[in-house]
Amino acid sequence: MPRESGQELKFDLTDLYMTAPAFTRAGDAIATAVSQASSQLHGLGAFWGNDRPGQEFGPYYAKAQDELLALIGVLAGEVRGIADGIDEMADRYGVTEEANVAKIWALEQEMP
């Protein structure tokens, strides 16, 4: 959809800075859940048993479990990283906005 003349894109820096911690908390919550799940699952031990089906299932399950928990741990870090990205975006936007205002003010001072 083409952009219509006169439309504006505005950011409220306070809202951006206040949004970022929600991603940090979410990432921390995911990391905590992974840690708790890992502890509980390792506490269960080889719950699949020592019979033939259990011996066939166990190695595949244990490997997949560890890989899944590791991936979710990575996800936790990525979610936390969104907060850093929001903060960086707000910082850059604020600096750019201040520079634009200064340029406009300087132009106004030059006009007769």
C-alpha positions in Angstrom: 0.0 0.0 0.0 1.5 3.3 -1.0 2.2 5.8 1.7 -0.3 8.7 1.7 1.1 12.2 1.8 0.8 13.7 5.3 1.0 10.5 7.2 3.4 10.6 10.1 5.4 8.0 11.9 6.0 9.0 15.4 7.5 7.2 18.4 7.0 8.0 22.0 10.5 7.4 23.5 9.0 6.9 27.0 6.8 4.2 25.7 9.7 2.5 23.9 11.9 2.6 27.0 9.0 1.3 29.1 8.3 -1.6 26.7 11.8 -3.0 26.6 11.8 -4.4 30.2 8.8 -6.6 29.3 11.0 -8.5 26.8 13.7 -8.8 29.5 11.2 -10.2 31.9 9.8 -12.6 29.3 13.3 -13.8 28.4 14.1 -14.3 32.0 10.8 -16.2 32.5 11.6 -18.5 29.6 15.1 -19.1 30.9 13.7 -20.0 34.4 11.2 -22.4 32.9 14.0 -24.1 30.9 16.1 -24.4 34.0 13.2 -25.8 36.1 12.2 -28.3 33.3 15.7 -29.4 32.9 16.1 -30.0 36.6 12.8 -31.9 36.8 13.5 -34.0 33.7 17.0 -34.9 34.9 15.6 -35.7 38.3 13.4 -38.3 36.7 16.3 -40.2 35.3 15.8 -42.8 32.7 12.0 -43.0 33.1 11.6 -45.0 29.9 12.7 -48.2 31.6 15.3 -50.9 30.8 13.1 -53.1 28.6 13.8 -53.3 24.8 11.4 -50.6 23.8 12.7 -48.3 26.6 16.3 -49.0 25.5 15.5 -48.1 21.9 13.5 -45.0 22.9 15.8 -43.6 25.6 18.8 -42.5 23.6 16.6 -40.7 21.0 14.5 -39.0 23.7 17.4 -37.9 25.8 19.2 -36.3 22.8 16.0 -34.6 21.6 15.3 -33.4 25.1 18.7 -31.8 25.5 18.5 -30.2 22.1 15.1 -28.8 22.7 16.0 -27.4 26.0 19.1 -25.8 24.5 17.1 -24.2 21.7 14.6 -22.8 24.1 17.5 -21.4 26.1 18.7 -19.7 23.0 15.2 -18.4 22.5 15.3 -16.9 26.0 18.4 -15.0 25.1 17.0 -13.8 21.8 13.8 -12.5 23.5 16.0 -10.6 26.1 17.9 -9.2 23.1 14.8 -7.6 21.8 14.9 -5.3 24.8 18.4 -4.2 23.9 17.2 -3.6 20.3 14.3 -1.5 21.5 16.6 0.6 23.8 19.1 1.1 21.0 16.3 2.1 18.5 14.9 4.6 21.1 18.4 6.0 21.7 19.0 6.5 18.0 15.6 7.9 17.3 16.0 10.4 20.2 19.4 11.6 18.9 18.1 11.9 15.3 15.0 13.8 16.5 17.1 16.2 18.5 19.4 16.8 15.5 16.4 17.5 13.3 14.9 19.9 15.8 18.3 21.7 16.0 18.5 21.9 12.2 15.0 23.3 11.9 15.8 25.8 14.7 19.0 26.9 12.9 17.1 27.3 9.6 14.5 29.4 11.3 17.2 31.7 12.8 18.7 32.2 9.3 15.4 33.3 7.7 14.7 37.0 7.6 
